[in-house]
Amino acid sequence: MFENGHNRAEPDTFARCLAGRQLAFLIRQLDYQQLGSILPLALPCVSATVKDQSPAVQCYGLQALQHVATGECNSARTLACLPTGGRSQILPQ
């Protein structure tokens, strides 16, 4: 709470909601190929957003998480369709 004599108050619900919305927006702007490099940095923030006490903030965290999950599924399908040893494998849908 106090650091170097300064009072550091925690952000209010509006500030957390705004930050969650910005995070969700930025993650949704990424292509599925770009998610792999950003995910290790962004996942702790998304996780904290999902665990927030405000339902409005949680909603934005879930939107970001849904985009990440969709990207992982699409990446897995794309990789499975690549030819391997002259044959191609396709995941069942």
C-alpha positions as CSV (number, residue, x, y, z in Angstrom):
1,M,0.0,0.0,0.0
2,F,2.7,2.4,0.9
3,E,5.9,2.5,-1.1
4,N,8.6,5.2,-0.6
5,G,6.2,7.3,1.3
6,H,3.6,7.4,-1.5
7,N,0.1,5.9,-1.2
8,R,-0.5,3.5,-4.0
9,A,-4.2,2.9,-4.2
10,E,-5.5,0.0,-6.2
11,P,-7.4,0.8,-9.5
12,D,-11.1,1.1,-9.3
13,T,-13.6,-1.0,-11.3
14,F,-13.7,1.5,-14.2
15,A,-9.9,1.5,-14.6
16,R,-9.8,-2.3,-14.5
17,C,-12.6,-2.6,-17.0
18,L,-10.9,-0.1,-19.3
19,A,-7.6,-2.0,-19.1
20,G,-9.4,-5.4,-19.7
21,R,-11.2,-4.0,-22.7
22,Q,-7.9,-2.7,-24.2
23,L,-6.2,-6.0,-23.5
24,A,-9.0,-7.9,-25.2
25,F,-9.0,-5.5,-28.2
26,L,-5.3,-5.9,-28.7
27,I,-5.4,-9.7,-28.5
28,R,-8.3,-9.9,-30.9
29,Q,-6.2,-7.8,-33.4
30,L,-3.5,-10.5,-33.6
31,D,-3.4,-13.2,-36.3
32,Y,-3.3,-16.7,-35.1
33,Q,0.4,-17.0,-36.1
34,Q,1.3,-13.9,-33.9
35,L,-0.5,-15.3,-30.9
36,G,2.3,-17.8,-30.2
37,S,4.9,-15.1,-29.6
38,I,2.6,-12.9,-27.6
39,L,0.8,-15.5,-25.5
40,P,3.5,-16.1,-22.9
41,L,3.4,-12.4,-22.1
42,A,-0.3,-11.8,-22.3
43,L,-1.6,-15.0,-20.6
44,P,-1.0,-13.8,-17.0
45,C,-2.8,-10.6,-17.7
46,V,-5.7,-12.4,-19.3
47,S,-5.8,-14.8,-16.4
48,A,-5.9,-11.9,-13.9
49,T,-8.7,-10.3,-15.9
50,V,-10.8,-13.5,-15.9
51,K,-10.3,-13.8,-12.1
52,D,-11.4,-10.2,-11.4
53,Q,-14.2,-9.6,-9.0
54,S,-16.2,-7.5,-11.4
55,P,-18.3,-9.3,-14.0
56,A,-17.7,-6.5,-16.6
57,V,-13.9,-7.0,-16.3
58,Q,-14.3,-10.8,-16.5
59,C,-16.3,-10.5,-19.7
60,Y,-13.4,-8.8,-21.5
61,G,-11.0,-11.5,-20.1
62,L,-13.2,-14.2,-21.5
63,Q,-13.4,-12.5,-24.9
64,A,-9.6,-12.5,-25.1
65,L,-9.4,-16.1,-23.9
66,Q,-11.9,-17.2,-26.5
67,H,-9.8,-15.6,-29.2
68,V,-6.7,-17.4,-27.9
69,A,-8.6,-20.8,-27.7
70,T,-10.0,-20.4,-31.2
71,G,-6.5,-19.5,-32.5
72,E,-5.0,-22.6,-30.9
73,C,-7.7,-24.9,-32.5
74,N,-7.2,-23.3,-35.9
75,S,-3.4,-23.6,-35.6
76,A,-3.7,-27.3,-34.7
77,R,-6.0,-28.0,-37.7
78,T,-3.6,-26.1,-40.0
79,L,-0.6,-28.1,-38.8
80,A,-2.5,-31.4,-39.1
81,C,-3.3,-30.7,-42.7
82,L,0.4,-30.2,-43.7
83,P,1.8,-33.1,-45.7
84,T,4.0,-35.4,-43.7
85,G,6.1,-37.9,-45.6
86,G,4.1,-37.7,-48.8
87,R,0.8,-38.2,-46.9
88,S,-1.5,-35.6,-45.4
89,Q,-3.2,-35.9,-42.1
90,I,-6.5,-34.2,-41.5
91,L,-8.1,-33.9,-38.0
92,P,-11.7,-35.0,-37.8
93,Q,-14.1,-32.1,-37.4
